[in-house]
Amino acid sequence: MAPLRILITGPPGTGKTTLCYSVYKRLVGARSDRLLDGFLMQDRREHGRRVGFDCVALKDETQRAPLACADGPRTGHMVGKYHVQVEEFERFTVPILDRVLDERAGGQERIFIFDEIGKMELLSPDFISRIRRLLESKDPKLHVLGTVAIAGSGFIAQSKRLPRVELVEISVQNRDERAEEVAARFLGTDSGCEGGTGGSGPSPEKTQGGRGGGQSGMKGRWRPKAKLSPGPEAEPNFDPPPRDQKGVLAMGKASYGQLGRGDKGLAETSGDPIGPCGVDGQIVAASCGFDHTAIVLPESLLLCGRNNRGQCGRPTSGRRSEKDLPDFSEDVALPQIPHGLARHDKVKSVACGGDHTLVLMDNREVWACGDNSAGQLALGTGAPKMSSSLLPCATLQSAESVAAGFKHSAAICKERLYLWGANNQGQLGLGRRQNSVHEPVLVDLGAPVRSCALGRWHSLALTVTSVVFSFGWGRFGVLGQGDFTDHHSPVRVELPAPVYQIASGAVHCGAICSPKRQCFMWGRGSLGRSGMGSEANVMTPRAVPGLEGLAALALGGDFSAAVSAVGEWWLWGKNEEGQLGFGSDRENRLVPTRSAALTGFRHIALGDCHALAFR
């Protein structure tokens, strides 16, 4: 018979695991010469209360490992009330999966059964990559039966659309009937087969509860992949979005996986704001770099996108330049936890630069990964030119915030400004040019520093007295001094007080200031990034007509975004890659244009040609 790839889905409590175990018993009872292998999930209960889930081998029920526990140990990964034991889960399942993938059965057919593709399992990239290989395998002797959550993003949604995958949706009422049909399919018969009583494995009585409550009366049916409806992910409703809609949206350039959409993200660009895969729940902070993205969750940090210099914290050869084509043996298409981040570590904020990433930990230490060719990781003199794993930055303690430019970095520690990395244009404000500075250097602005923002070759700083300073490369008026002059030491930018926020793009800058909370812009004007209605450079700060009462401002490579205190979003500048989120409309905007797609969102991070909005 043709190789089968069947996924069982249904609401929580319908008995997906029970069906798989029933099929397994029928296959064992049929005394087929097919080789059987796999694992299922089983509730762990204490005094009648479910306290977790165990992964149990089908061949031997004594072989098991915890997937999740309500009472700990704490791992830094939470789904609902459960601490997900990712390392234990991988230690148990990965060898089984590798055995099946690498097995040479001498012509024998093999049937592999697994449970499940769900939110907990999405926390393990190693598990997901192997399940994908199983479902995509062209081995004619390998058959696969698995379960998948009925709702969810990331690989939960992707698996249902893989070629050759058939989706079977069940209910409590039709579960047993569907079990007979599925068993018959694997036995290569046209009718149900008699179930056997032999075989070991997790008892179905212990698995009916599932990971949620409730039952459903929906009718089960066979649904081959080609007939699946696109579902709510394909046509999201944004005006206004329902409160249970995904809490994060991504748009713009996608070729390196920086939108985090997995297979869907391999298109060159996307003007449709759709959430990254596998990212649910509260977003603490986010940042977009040149071609990579970082998302801080309450118990984790996820990175995706270009990884040519290890900026996503994943292994890389380091041989590709920023202009080379994507290579998904190195680049990261789905958001993943970076190497070097311990399970118990909590992240406060993150900053993505050109090809490097700075991570501010909850204990106020600063860690970094990616390109270190100019010392931007602050690893000290003589350190490697790159790191594909997070490492602690030298001498930085009690940091309050971090910022990343193209090849330079900054941190504010106890209201003092420290900079390091590339200084070839004077962007560190040290009064001189220097190719690289490998350790943080204090820059004295004469007053405590509230915030800083870094561009391609320049820097901005805001003091607690509402004074803004700029330094570095001065072309296009990016330093706000009325000329193209470079300044290697800090110079004051004239802005109306009070100054609430500063922001920097690649070669344009902005601030929210004045009692009216207006948007003032200066720097390069091409592509409409200044919002002034023309492409002329803005040599000194000018108010953007009509923008006031603002709550936040964000600037990217060639585009800009602002949100008002009442939640109205305005975007302008370059839109050739769809980074403004206006769907198929790719026209640049010379003036701020209202975005209905972002209604209900509070924050946005802009990269070179992509954006990430979150609540």
C-alpha positions, 0 to 999 in steps of 0.5 A: 500500500502507499505510505500513510501520513495520518494526523488525528486532531480534535478538541481537548478531551475527545481522546486523540491519544486513546484512538492512537493506542486503540489503533496500536492494539489492533495492529499488535493483535493482527500479528502483522509483520510490520514493525511498530514503534512510537510513544504516547502521552499519559496523564500523571495524577496524584490524589486524583489531581492531574499534575503533569504528563509523561511520555511513554514508549509503546514497546515498553511502558516502563520506559517513560520521561516527563513532558510537563509538571505542574509543581516543577522543577522550574525550567523557564518554559511554561504552558498554562500551569505546567513547567515543560521539561524540554531537556527530559522530553528530548532525551527520551524522544529524540533517540526513538525518532532518530532510530526510526528515521535511520532504521534500515528494515530490510524491506519490512514496512514500519509504522510509527505512532506519536503523540502529539504536535502541541504547544508544549512540543513546539518548545523543542526544535529538535523534536519538531525537526524530526517529526517534520522529517517523518511526515515529509519522508519519501520512504515507501515502507514508513507509515506514520500516525500522530496527533496534532492540536486542533488549534495553534500556530507554528508547526501545529498549523504547518503540519496539517498542510504538509504534502501527503498528510491526511487530517482526521478530525474526531469527536468523542461520539465517533472516536471508536469508529474512526479508530477502526477506519484508521487501523484498517488503513494501516493494515491495508484492508477495506474494512475494520479489523478485529482488535487484539488484546495483546501488547503493552503501552499506556492505558487509554483510560489514563489518557482520555482527559487530554490537556484541556477540558470539554467535549465536542459533538462535531462530526469526524471526517477524512480531510486530505491536505489538498481539501483543507480550508485555509482557516482563520490564519489565512484571512485574519480580521484586523479592524478591529482585531478580536481580543483573543487574536494573536498578540504579535504580528510581523510584516515586510522582508521575509527571505531570511526567516526574520518574520518567523513563519517557517515555511510560509516565511520563505517568500521574499516579502509579505505585506500581510501582518501575520504572527510568527509561528509558535509565539503565543501569549504575552510579549515582554519586549522585542527588537528587529535587526538588519535581517533578524528578530528577537522576541522576549517572552515571560519565561524565554527568548526566541530569535529567528532570521539571518544567522550568518554571523550567529546573531540568532544564537545558532551554529553557523559557518560564518563564511556568508556575507550580509549580501549572500543568499539565505541558507536555511542550514544556518538561518532560522525560519522559526523562532528558537531559543538561542544557545547559551541561554540557560533554562532558568535565565529570565530576559528583561529586554533585547536589542538587535543590531546589524548582525549581532544581538544584545540581551539584558538579563533579569539580573541586569547582566548583558549577554551577546551573540553574533558578529564581533568583528568590531568588538560589538559583543564586548568580549574583550581584546583578542576575543573571536570575531563572532559567537553563535552562542550567548556570552556575557559582556565584559565589565558591564554590571547593573545595566538598565537598558541596551541598544544596538547599532549596525556594528556598535553597542550601548548600555545604560548602567546606573544612568551612565552611558557606555558604548563599544564596538565600531568607532570608524565614524566617531559613533562612540563619542570618544573624540576620535575615530578608531576601528574598534573598541572591544570593551565598554567605555564611559561617555560623560554627557554632564548629566544622568542619561535616560536613554540612547538610540543607535543608527548605522554610524551615529548615536543619540542620547537623552539625559534626564534634563531633556537634553539630546546629544548626537555624535558620529557620521553626519551625512544627510543631516542625521546629527541634526546640526544643519550640515553634513559634518561628522562629530566625534564628540557629543553635540547638542540637538535643539529640540523643544522641551520636554523630550519624552523619547528619542529614536533612530533609524539607519540614517534618520532620527526622531523624537517625541517632544514639546508639551503637545507630544509632537513628532520631530524628525531629522536626517535623510528624507529619501523614500519618505522616511521623514514623513514631511511629504517630500524626499528632501533631507531634513537638516535640523529637527522639524515637526511632522505635520499633524502628528501630536499626542503621541505615545511612542515612536519607532524608526527602521531602516527606511521607514517609521511608525508612531502610535498616539495616546488613543491607540491610532497607528501611523506609518510612513516611508519605504514600503517596497517589501511590505514593511508598512503592512498594507497588504498588496499595496507596496507604494512608499508613503511620504506622509504618515498613513493610518494603519487599521491592521495595528489597531489594538497593538501597543508596541512595534519594533522596526528592522531594516525592512521588516517590523514586529508589532505586539500588545 
